[in-house]
Every structure is written in structure tokens, then in C-alpha cells.
Amino acid sequence: MINETFFQQTLIKPNQLDVKDADNQWLATFTPGSYTVTMRGLQRTFSEQDPNGQVVSVTHTTWVRTLPKPFNGQVDAEWLAKVLAANEQQIPDILAIAMQYIKGAPALIDQNGLQIAGDASYGPEIDGKREERSDFNDYLGIPWQYEAEGLNQPDPNRFRCLDCSGFMRMVWGYRHSFSGSGYADTIPLSRQIRSDGSTIPRRSFQICEKAPGVMIVPNQRVQITDFSELRIGDLVFFNADSGDGSAIDHVGMFMGLDANRKHRFISSRKRINGPTMSDFGGKSLLEGTGLYAKAFQAVRRL
């Protein structure tokens, strides 16, 4: 913890700030312009079994939380102490929240009686295909008031459904990664792109193009094979559908190295009908020759 002295060390590539304790042990990493903070916590294992019975898992001590506003270069020691304590108390962070929507995840009800988590589908099936356009408030079944964009009503046909970008908007924009903290710990949402990039817009290509945070790897429309700048919690973007041209059409979140030391991500997908980090319907890996590995083209840190 940092109730005494902590030290800062600036990293050059990418532009980050590491915070260490008096024993020179890593505590947290901040990125200027980004809400996302990766930090030390208790070791955890995230695991999932797919419909074929195959189990995948990711084990590490990295936790991910969000600042009240993008990092301006000044570490708030009081905030850092609180969130490190939250990690020790195992208050769910961004990674744990994402896993609350995989197949078989139990329902989670908030203090108002609203189900905010639990097994999510991708979208309604029409003519044998799962449809996109299921946002976080469709899953929740509630209207959502957007600043300057008006009220958006949920689609009852998409109740308990989340497409890939809707899943990320649920995790980062609606759910609280430090519930009861007393500060705003969600990232603002919008339906359309904001010119200042201050909100998470609706579509995956829009989030890639302009959203809060920083581009870690810009989209050059080629497969990414260098993961040296990738950090747990980063959004990863893909051009996985050859039928819609060269545009980004899928988004997920990097969860860490799996039991085989491969870079594994979580996203909401059609084949398994909802959020997954398993290999059902395509390996959830960033390296190799699989569908998503070959389609991996950009990285954003919110």
C-alpha cells in the first residue's frame, strides 16, 4: 500500500507513469489522457468452459480500474490507496465485471431490483443469424438519456442481449468498477461520435476512431504481431467480417496471458451467442493464424 512513501518512474514507450512503493514494488501504471489504470492486487484466475467442454483460463495479479477523469500526469495518492485497498477487498474491477456476462454467469441484482449482470445473449436470431445492435440498455431493459442526443428506449426483442460494442459500453460506461467509491467511475457514453472524443460511441469502428483515452496501436489495416505496448484492459479491434469491407467491425478487451502464455481477449460474439473468452467459433487469441488473430488491427486504452 502507499500510506507512506511511493515513487514514480516515467516510461517512454508508450508514454506511461509507473508508481512503485518504498520497496520498489510495482503498484500501478497510469497513461496520460487515459481513464484506465492497471494496478497490483490479489492473484485471480478467470476461467470459462465452452459448449464443447474446453476450459480456458487467465491467471495474474493485475487489476483494472478507471479514474474520475483522464490522467493529467498527477497521481492522486489518496485515490490510489483507496483502489489498492479495494483490490485487496476483492471489490469487482473491470475484468471481473466483464466475466459476469459469460454463458452461465449468475444474475446480479442491484439495490433497485434491476438485473445488471448475468448470462447475456448476443442478439435475437433472425433467419438463422444473430443480429447486432444490442446495446447495454437493451440488456437492462431501461431507457437511457443521452446528453444532447435525447432519450433512447430499449428494444424489448434485445432484452438480456449485448453485441460486441454494447458489451464494452456496459462494462466501461454503465457498470461501476469501484462501486460506492463516492466518485464518478464510469466513462461517458454517447450514440454518435463526439468531435472531442470525450465519450464512448455506439459502434466498434467509432470507438476505434474516436473515444476517450489514447490509441496504443493505430489502425494500419494490417495484422498486429507486436504486443509489447499492449496492457491488460486495453480494447482490441478487429476487421473480422470480410463481407463489410475494410472497416473495423469487432471490439473486445485484452484479459491477459492464458495458461499457454497466449494473449487472450474477451468479446461478445455471434457463434457462442454472447460474451466469451473461449475458443468456440474462433480462438479468442491475438496471436497466430486464427480468425481473430489475422483480423487484429488496432488497440485503444480508454
Secondary structure as UniProt FT lines:
FT   STRAND          6..11
FT   TURN            12..15
FT   STRAND          16..21
FT   TURN            22..23
FT   STRAND          26..30
FT   TURN            32..33
FT   STRAND          36..49
FT   TURN            51..52
FT   STRAND          55..66
FT   HELIX           77..88
FT   TURN            89..90
FT   HELIX           94..98
FT   HELIX           99..101
FT   TURN            103..104
FT   STRAND          108..109
FT   TURN            111..112
FT   STRAND          115..117
FT   STRAND          125..126
FT   TURN            127..128
FT   STRAND          129..130
FT   HELIX           136..140
FT   STRAND          144..146
FT   TURN            147..149
FT   STRAND          150..152
FT   HELIX           156..158
FT   TURN            159..160
FT   HELIX           164..169
FT   HELIX           170..174
FT   TURN            177..180
FT   TURN            195..196
FT   HELIX           204..209
FT   STRAND          214..217
FT   TURN            228..229
FT   TURN            232..233
FT   STRAND          235..238
FT   HELIX           242..244
FT   TURN            245..246
FT   STRAND          250..258
FT   TURN            259..260
FT   STRAND          263..269
FT   TURN            270..273
FT   STRAND          274..276
FT   TURN            280..281
FT   HELIX           291..295
FT   STRAND          296..301
//
